[in-house]
Structures are given as C-alpha cells and as structure tokens.
C-alpha cells in the first residue's frame, strides 16, 4: 500500500550539522547556542579546548582518558558507548570537538606504527601515499558511524587553516578525497565560521552557502518563509528556529 504524506513538517528530532573554521574563531562556543538544556548535551572532547565552557555544566567524554592507545580503537569505544541506553542517557545533542584533531591523532599513530596498517614497502620503507589512502577510508567510516548513532542530533566541529585564496576546506585529513563529497555529504547543514569586524567590535558569523570563498550548504534553508541569509549570526538554535518557524 502506498501512503501519501505531506512535505510540511516540524524540525527533525535528529539533525546533523558540521561547522568548519580556523582555530580560535569560536567554534566551541556554538555549544552554548544549541536548542536544548545543558544536561541534554554531551561533548566528545578530543582537543582539550573546552575551557570556554567552564561556566557551563555540559557532560563530556575526555578522549585522552579512554585506555586504548590506538585513536581508532578509542573512537570505536566511544561509538559503542553512545549506542547504549547509558550512553544516550537522555542526551539530545552530541558534539565532536574536533574531528580534525582526531584525524591528526590517527595520522600520527599510523606514522609511528606503520606495520600495523601495512604501510611498509617490501624494502621496508614507509609508504606515505598508502597511509593517506588508509586515512581517508578510516575517516569516512568513522564519520558515517558517528552520524548514524540513533536518537541524537550531532554538531561536528572541524578545524581549517586560512590560506591566501580562502579557507583550506580540503583539510589535509581528506587527502585525495573531495571535501564536498567525502565530508559534507552526510550532513543536513555544513557551515563555515568566521569572525568579522562590526561597529561594536567583532562578531562571529556562520556562512550557510557558497560565496566564492567558502564552501558550505544548508538543506534546512528555503523550506519556510524565513530562508537563511548567506551570513548568519553564529547561533545554531536561532538558525534551526528560523528554518522551521
């Protein structure tokens, strides 16, 4: 039997939002703007950069406290935990801070344990090209595993270096992969974040689409009478409210 459904709907219960921007732009402060109570947020703290949240009472998983040495195995433990009733524990949002730092940890581990990943040639030399291929596969698999954790929305933060011709949206962790295909594909919205000068000093903005300099996207925008502007205030809750008002 075929059932017809209306396209009209409220905000989804599970959103997948990614944000990239250079270090120090204020990505972690976005946690404070999520549309829920503090007790409903759990942060996977990978780069030890949560000092800006010290006045808030969010739950966190300290990545360095996980016993496994291999950062891939550490992440497996995280995903396994978050798929249990205890791991979800009433949380509505999972924040990854940051996925870039995790990928860098994996790269360093691969470089120091090449035989574990089959990265040595027959002559015993380190095969860097093969390492980036393995890194890409691991990154994609873990990205999918995190995004597919059920019953919880995700905010995934990525670092990006600033270059003369624009933000480095390829981010070296995605070597040989397309940023838009490999990284942005599984997300509902994927924003850039920048700091701009204003009459009142500085303000943080989220870039919600392509502007010739940044690469971003929004599936939420355009579905209501209040589509997102290209540059919006850096407030996740307000963006969701605007798209589904």
Order of alpha helices (4+ residues) and beta strands (2+ residues): beta-beta-beta-alpha-alpha-beta-alpha-alpha-beta-beta-beta-beta-beta-beta-beta-alpha
